[in-house]
Amino acid sequence: MGYTTWFLTIAAMVVQLNSSGPAPWSLSRPVAAQSSTMAAAASSLDFETFRTKVQPILTSPRKGNARCSACHSRGGGNAYLEPLTPGSTAYTEEQSRRNFDRIQRLVVPGEPAKSILLTNPLATEAGGSHWHGGGKHWQSQDNPEWQTLAAWVRTRVGAAPAASGAKPGLSFETFKTRVQPILTSPRKGNARCSACHSRGGGNAYLEPLTPGSTTYTDEQSQRNFERIQRLVVPGEPTKSVLLMNPLATEAGGSHWHGGGKHWQSQDNPEWQTLATWVRGN
């Protein structure tokens, strides 16, 4: 698959985020409840089942379509899988752990029909979304692969022990007045965040600006705020892909981000603004 095909695949899905009502991750859910659900995901989904039953589905060949790992290991916001080591056909334990952590962004524990991991590749006639540029892999919810994924999502393992302190909440006002302007700012040598991340697909966390406008309305800002939380681990800037993907690897950033590295140091004022917001300060 060439870069142009891959890019168009991502771009084909923009309206999902803007016009289909509450999205699979429940944009209408109160922020506190949504954050609790995201924080609980790691303790709700079973890693061993993921490694032995779910992950092999994501690397399996598909008649007429590319395997999931062919498109979703290329980097960017829709890359939820590691690239396989050259010459290898299976993931290491360490790679599987990282895949498991990322895949949880596509799952609402206990609710297969609200999990885009299951609904995007499912035929619309069977209850799937109208998205997924990579084609529809399952024509029915009775498909054995779909049932395997659904069983994994429904199974709730024991919750982790209560943390000594609650995670900080994320402030909408700080997002709207200090974080969101960073995401629409021009970037020397790179496109602004909103240029790529409002085009649809798994890496579209921002609304397209209304034609002729340079700022978001309160309603648009609220939707952006709710989506951006998929990129944040409250209280932990260095575990939040919003901060780590555009950060230079030499400064501790990830090796992802096709849009280039915006910050060469964690001392960058923009990075510090985002970090302060994530910490809840």
Secondary structure, DSSP 8 states (H G I E B T S, - for coil): --HHHHHHHHHTTTHHHHHSSS-TT-TTS-HHHHHHHHHHHHHHS-HHHIIIIIHHHHTS-BTTB--HHHHTTSSSTT--S----TT-SS--HHHHHHHHHHHGGG--TT-GGG-HHHHTTB-GGGT--S--TT---BSSTTSHHHHHHHHHHH---------SS------HHHIIIIIHHHHHS-BTTB--HHHHTTSSSTT--S----TT-SS--HHHHHHHHHHHGGG--TT-GGG-HHHHTTB-GGGT--S--TT---BSSTTSHHHHHHHHHHHT-
